[in-house]
Amino acid sequence: KRFGDDVIVGAGTVTTVDDVITVANSGGQIVVTPYARRDVVKKAKELGLAAVSGALTPTEIAEMHDCGADAVKVFPAEMVSPMMIRAMRAVLPKSLPLIPVGGINIENMADYLNAGANGFGLGSALYRKGDSAVIVAENVATFVRRMKELSGS
């Protein structure tokens, strides 16, 4: 409520329909699954939530699109080269955002974007156990700067 429409709040590592219901009842707006979960995506859409489903293969990605996922978290990205993203882009709907997660860093962002990725999920590149808030803020600023450079904005 404090941030209004400036922030989308939700939950990650959502793996069950009960988890989706909990997120919805808590005022969440988005769920993210770690892997392909058709039932989770369908329940999220039924409850009016955005759904970002994890998937790795073109078949899983297409299935998540077919059941209503708003975007697909391509995970783990360490196993999916930019060349594979490019190849999948040739057969997957252009309107489906692909968001590589896992192993994304400043050095490989451009390769993934040029291959057709629409953004990134970041974890350990932003925060490692013991990092201070100052370090995390610096990491975030570095990624935001790089993304702006790559997108020309």
N, C-alpha and C positions, 0 to 999 in steps of 0.2 A: 504494500500500500504506500509505503514511504516514497518509492521511486516511480509510481504510476506506470505509464506506458514506456518509460525509458529502459526498463529491465524486464526480461522474461525469466521467470522463476520456474524451476522444475526439478527433476531428479534424474540421475544417471544410474546405470547398472540396474535398471528396472527389468525384472525377469519373469514376473507373474502378473496375472490379471488383478490379483489382490493388491499388488504394489501400485498398479495404475489407479485403482480406486482410491487408495490412500493418498496418492499425489493429487488427484482431482478434489478429494474432500479437504485437502489442506490448502487449496487455492492455487496449486501448481498449474502451469500452462503448457509444459512440455515434458515428455519422457524420452529417455535415451536408453536403448537396449545394447548390451555388449555383443549380442549375436542375433541372428534372425529368429524372431518370435512373432509369427503371424497373429496369434491370439492376443498378444500384448498390443500390437499395432492396431488391430481392429477395435479393441476395447478403448484405447486412447482416442481414436477417431470418433467412436460412438459417444464418448464423454466430452467431445469438443476440444481435446488437447492436440497439440502438435506431436508428431511421433517421428523420431529419428532412430532408425533401426540399424544395428550393426549387421554387417554381412561381409563376405570375403570374395565369393565367386560370382561370376556373371549371373548364374542361375539364382543364387540367393538374392542378389541385388534386384533382379527382375521380379522375383516373387514378392519382395518387400514393397516394391513400387506398385505391383498389382493389388496388394491388400491395403494400400492407402498411405504408406510411409511418405512423409513430407520431404525427407532427405534420407540418404543412406550414409552411415558412418562406415567407411571402408577400413576394416580392422582385422588384423594388425597391419598397418601400412608398411611395416618393415618387410612384409611378405609380398607386397604389391608394388612393383616398380612403377615409375612414371610411364614407362612404355606399356605396361599392362593397363593402366588407367586410360591411356590414349586408345588402345585397342578396344577396351570396353565401351568407351565413348562412341565408337563407330556403330555399335549395335544397341546401346541403351538409349532410352528417351532423353533428348537434350534438356528437357525441362526438369529432369530429376537431379537435384544437387547431390554431388558426390563429395564427401568430406573425409579425406584420409586422417586417420588417428593412429598414433603409435609410431614413434621414430621420426616424427617431423621435427626439423630443426631449421635454423636460419639458412643453412647452406643448401637444403634441398627443396625449399618452398617454391622457388621459381620453376624448377623442373616439374613439380606436380601441377602447378597452376597452368603452365604451358601445355601440359598433357590433357587438361580438361577438368581438374579439380576445382571446386567452387569455394573452398575454404578449408580450415583445419581444426582438428581438436587437439588441444595441447594439454599435457599433464606434467611429466617430469622435466620437460624443457622450461616450464615456468616455475615449478616448485619441487624441491627435493627436501626430504626430512631435515629439519634443522634450519632451513632458510628463514631469514628474517623477512618481515613485511617489506622492508626497504629493498632487499634483493629481489623479491617477487615482483614488486612494482617496477624495478629496473628491467627485469626480464620481459614483463608485459610490454613496457614501453619500446623495447628493442623489437619485439615481434610486430607491434602495431606500426612502428616506423617502416619496417621491412615490407609489410603488407601494403602500406600506402605507396611505397616506392614501386612495388611490382604492379599495383593496380593503376598507377598514374594519377593518384588523387592526393 
